[in-house]
Amino acid sequence: MEAARPDSGERGAAAARAEERPAPEARVHFRVTRFIMEAGVKLGMQSIPIATACTIYHKFFCEINLDAYDLYLVAMSSIYLAGKVEEQHLRTRDIINVSHRYFNPGSEPLELDSRFWELRDSIVQCELLMLRVLRFQVSFQHPHKYLLHYLISLKNWLNRYSWQRTPISVTAWALLRDSYHGGLCLRFQAQHLAVAVLYLALQVYGVEVPAEGEAEKPWWQVFSDDLTKPIIDNIVSDLIQIYTMDTELP
């Protein structure tokens, strides 16, 4: 499915609301998006559907108060809806069973009793609610395709030894995945996120882009003309906050 780019007004409004989240709320969202990612992997979801599920979740709670609905029900519905949006359809039964085992490790799948059917109906009803709240705007432009192209270009710029001895690509993809624990996907453009995670990966391993000192403009601006160093610094700062939350949570 072709991702529709949100207009600047919508993105700006969503970004403003996302930035207003207090720290305790951010920690809650970190926990729930971690559940989305782990459940998504167990369901065999690809990276784009998982990213869409996290974005749907974050965007929903930019519109709705945190205590208005059950967070994990919203998360399960986000997974279900993302599967439809990205054409990787999932059965509600599989989502329910994976979620049940996530919260009850080693337990047997739920019986097809009244409890199961009530939960299934709740997921479907919550999905419909989310679509109305988000005005059916649930397709997003993700950074993944940009990061892929940037990595290919960077590989051609660097010498083979520097590329092979440092896991720049693996690290950049991991940073991008982890960025969905927070609302970065709503606050920053997809191209800017892709460049920023690549920038941070290079910084982590101390790798310099050849001839950068003699170039007319920095390498990261070659990839995105409207990107500035303060934007990169803001993205990196937000990523560091995410990893700080990761160390604080059990």
C-alpha positions in Angstrom: 0.0 0.0 0.0 1.4 3.4 -0.9 2.0 5.5 2.2 0.2 8.9 2.1 2.2 11.8 3.4 0.4 13.8 6.1 0.0 17.5 5.3 2.2 19.9 7.2 -0.7 21.3 9.3 -1.7 17.9 10.6 2.0 16.9 11.3 2.5 20.2 13.1 -0.5 19.8 15.3 0.4 16.2 16.1 4.0 17.2 16.8 2.9 19.9 19.2 0.7 17.5 21.1 3.5 14.9 21.2 6.0 17.3 22.6 3.7 18.1 25.5 3.8 14.6 26.9 5.2 14.6 30.5 8.0 12.3 31.3 5.9 9.8 33.3 3.5 9.5 30.3 6.5 8.9 28.0 7.6 6.0 30.2 4.1 4.4 29.9 4.2 4.7 26.2 7.6 3.2 26.1 6.3 0.1 27.9 3.3 -0.3 25.6 5.3 0.2 22.4 7.8 -2.3 23.6 4.9 -4.7 23.9 3.8 -3.8 20.3 7.3 -4.5 19.0 7.7 -7.8 20.8 4.2 -9.0 19.9 4.7 -7.9 16.3 7.9 -10.0 16.1 6.2 -13.1 17.5 3.4 -12.5 15.0 5.9 -12.5 12.2 5.2 -8.9 11.3 7.7 -7.1 9.1 9.4 -3.8 10.1 7.1 -1.5 8.3 3.8 -2.9 9.8 5.4 -2.8 13.2 6.4 0.8 12.7 2.9 1.6 11.5 1.4 0.0 14.5 3.6 2.1 16.8 2.8 5.3 14.9 -1.0 4.6 15.0 -0.7 4.1 18.8 1.3 7.3 19.4 -1.0 9.3 17.1 -4.1 8.0 18.9 -2.8 9.2 22.3 -1.9 12.6 20.8 -5.7 12.9 20.4 -7.0 11.0 23.5 -6.1 11.3 27.2 -3.9 8.5 28.5 -6.4 7.2 31.0 -9.4 7.2 28.6 -8.9 3.7 27.3 -7.1 0.5 28.1 -3.5 1.0 26.8 -2.9 -2.6 25.8 -6.3 -2.9 24.1 -5.3 0.1 22.0 -2.0 -1.5 21.3 -3.6 -4.8 20.2 -6.0 -2.9 17.9 -3.0 -0.9 16.6 -1.3 -4.1 15.6 -4.5 -5.4 14.0 -5.1 -2.2 12.1 -1.5 -1.9 11.0 -1.7 -5.3 9.5 -4.6 -4.2 7.3 -2.9 -0.9 6.3 0.3 -2.6 5.3 -1.4 -5.6 3.7 0.0 -8.1 6.2 -3.3 -9.3 7.6 -3.3 -10.9 11.0 -6.0 -13.0 12.7 -7.4 -11.5 15.9 -7.1 -14.9 17.5 -3.3 -14.9 16.9 -3.0 -11.4 18.3 -5.0 -12.4 21.4 -2.9 -15.5 22.0 0.4 -13.8 21.6 -0.7 -11.0 23.9 -2.0 -13.5 26.4 1.4 -15.3 26.5 3.2 -12.0 26.7 1.4 -11.2 30.0 1.2 -14.8 31.2 4.4 -16.6 30.1 4.1 -20.3 29.7 0.3 -20.3 29.8 -1.9 -22.1 27.4 -3.8 -20.3 24.6 -7.1 -18.9 25.7 -10.1 -21.2 25.3 -12.7 -20.1 22.7 -15.1 -19.1 25.5 -17.0 -15.9 26.3 -13.9 -14.2 27.6 -12.1 -14.7 24.3 -15.0 -13.5 22.2 -15.5 -10.4 24.4 -11.8 -9.6 23.9 -12.0 -10.1 20.2 -15.1 -7.8 19.9 -13.3 -5.2 22.0 -10.3 -5.2 19.6 -12.6 -4.8 16.6 -14.6 -2.0 18.3 -11.4 -0.3 19.4 -10.1 -0.4 15.8 -13.2 1.4 14.6 -12.9 4.0 17.3 -9.3 4.6 16.4 -10.1 5.1 12.8 -12.8 7.7 13.7 -10.4 9.5 16.1 -7.6 9.5 13.5 -10.1 10.5 10.7 -9.0 7.4 8.8 -5.6 8.9 8.2 -3.6 5.8 9.2 -1.0 5.5 6.3 2.4 7.0 7.0 5.6 7.8 5.3 8.3 5.9 7.2 12.1 6.5 7.2 13.0 3.0 6.2 13.2 3.5 2.5 15.3 6.6 2.9 17.6 4.9 5.3 18.1 2.0 2.8 19.1 4.5 0.0 21.4 6.5 2.4 23.2 3.4 3.5 23.8 2.3 -0.1 25.2 5.7 -0.9 27.4 5.8 2.3 28.8 2.4 1.6 30.0 3.6 -1.8 31.6 6.7 -0.1 33.5 4.8 2.6 36.4 2.5 2.0 35.6 -1.2 2.2 37.7 -1.7 5.3 35.8 1.0 7.3 32.5 -0.4 6.2 33.3 -4.1 7.0 34.9 -3.5 10.4 32.0 -1.5 11.9 28.4 -2.5 12.1 27.1 0.9 10.9 24.2 -0.5 9.0 23.0 -2.8 11.8 23.3 0.0 14.3 21.4 2.5 12.2 18.5 0.0 11.7 18.4 -0.7 15.4 18.3 3.0 16.2 15.5 3.5 13.8 13.5 0.7 15.2 14.0 1.9 18.8 13.0 5.5 17.8 9.4 4.2 17.6 9.3 3.8 21.4 8.8 7.5 21.4 6.9 10.0 19.3 9.8 10.9 17.0 7.8 9.5 14.1 5.3 12.3 14.6 7.7 15.1 15.4 10.2 14.7 12.7 10.2 14.2 8.9 11.0 10.7 7.7 14.1 11.8 5.8 15.4 13.7 8.8 15.0 10.6 11.0 16.8 8.4 8.5 19.8 10.8 8.3 19.9 11.3 12.1 20.1 7.6 13.0 22.8 7.2 10.4 24.6 10.2 11.8 24.5 8.8 15.3 25.7 5.3 14.1 28.7 7.0 12.5 29.4 8.9 15.7 29.1 5.8 17.9 31.9 4.1 15.9 33.9 7.2 15.2 33.7 6.8 11.5 34.2 9.9 9.3 32.9 10.4 5.9 35.9 10.9 3.4 36.6 14.4 2.2 33.9 15.9 4.4 36.2 18.8 5.4 36.7 19.9 1.8 33.0 19.5 0.8 30.8 22.5 0.2 28.2 21.2 2.7 28.1 18.4 5.2 27.3 14.9 4.0 24.0 14.8 5.8 22.7 17.9 4.0 23.5 16.2 0.7 20.8 13.6 1.6 18.3 16.2 2.8 18.6 19.9 1.8 16.3 21.2 4.5 18.0 19.3 7.4 19.9 21.4 9.9 22.3 20.4 12.7 19.9 21.5 15.4 17.3 19.1 14.0 19.8 16.2 14.1 20.8 17.2 17.7 17.1 17.2 18.7 16.6 13.7 17.3 19.7 12.3 18.9 18.7 13.8 22.2 15.3 12.2 22.0 16.9 8.9 21.1 19.2 9.1 24.2 16.1 9.8 26.3 14.5 6.6 25.0 17.6 4.6 25.9 17.7 6.2 29.3 14.1 5.0 29.9 15.1 1.6 28.7 17.7 1.4 31.5 15.3 2.6 34.1 12.5 0.2 33.4 12.6 -3.5 34.5 
